[in-house]
């Protein structure tokens, strides 16, 4: 409770912070979905699809972007006081 009788709660982060953290989490999830698959139906047969550009290059970049957005979302200074 504040000194003037107002019981307004203060959050640790602002709205922008939560949006950035949510966007980062979404990027991480999308990156892991992009990495999924590529396995062979028969375990005795090797599938070259596991080394596709999507799984080797694009998905890790998307996951890394998500982690960068998470860090920015946490470190971004809140506009509200």
C-alpha positions as a printed Julia matrix, in Angstrom:
81×3 Matrix{Float64}:
  0.0     0.0     0.0
  1.36    3.4    -0.9
  1.44    6.38    1.44
 -1.59    8.09   -0.1
 -3.85    5.05    0.42
 -3.68    3.88   -3.19
 -3.08    0.13   -3.43
 -1.86    0.1    -7.04
  0.44   -2.84   -7.8
  3.69   -2.3    -9.63
  4.95   -4.97  -12.01
  8.64   -5.63  -12.56
  8.35   -5.17  -16.34
  6.33   -2.95  -18.63
  4.01   -3.98  -21.45
  6.84   -3.71  -24.02
  8.98   -6.11  -22.0
  6.27   -8.76  -21.89
  5.65   -8.42  -25.63
  9.36   -8.87  -26.4
  9.64  -11.88  -24.09
  6.55  -13.47  -25.67
  7.93  -12.85  -29.17
 11.24  -14.4   -28.15
  9.5   -17.45  -26.72
  7.47  -17.81  -29.92
 10.65  -17.62  -32.03
 12.28  -20.33  -29.93
  9.25  -22.62  -30.3
  9.09  -22.02  -34.07
 12.82  -22.74  -34.36
 12.5   -26.07  -32.58
  9.51  -26.98  -34.75
 11.63  -26.22  -37.83
 14.33  -28.56  -36.49
 11.9   -31.45  -36.06
 11.59  -34.35  -38.47
 13.99  -35.67  -41.06
 14.14  -39.14  -39.63
 13.94  -42.29  -41.68
 10.98  -44.68  -41.52
 13.38  -47.64  -41.4
 16.17  -47.33  -38.78
 18.49  -49.35  -41.03
 18.24  -46.82  -43.88
 20.04  -43.45  -43.68
 18.05  -40.39  -44.72
 19.89  -37.38  -46.19
 16.9   -35.17  -45.33
 18.26  -34.72  -41.81
 20.92  -32.4   -43.28
 18.47  -30.05  -45.0
 19.12  -26.3   -45.03
 16.02  -25.74  -42.92
 17.3   -27.95  -40.08
 20.99  -27.04  -40.21
 20.88  -23.29  -40.94
 17.48  -21.63  -40.68
 16.16  -23.27  -37.48
 19.24  -22.52  -35.32
 19.22  -18.9   -36.52
 15.53  -18.57  -35.57
 16.21  -20.09  -32.12
 19.18  -17.77  -31.6
 17.02  -14.79  -32.61
 14.47  -15.91  -30.02
 17.11  -15.98  -27.27
 18.32  -12.52  -28.31
 14.74  -11.23  -28.11
 14.43  -12.77  -24.64
 17.55  -10.93  -23.46
 16.39   -7.66  -25.02
 12.94   -8.11  -23.44
 14.48   -8.53  -20.0
 17.04   -5.72  -20.32
 14.81   -3.19  -22.1
 14.11   -0.24  -19.77
 10.44    0.09  -18.91
  8.75    3.4   -19.81
  6.38    3.26  -16.83
  7.56    4.07  -13.32
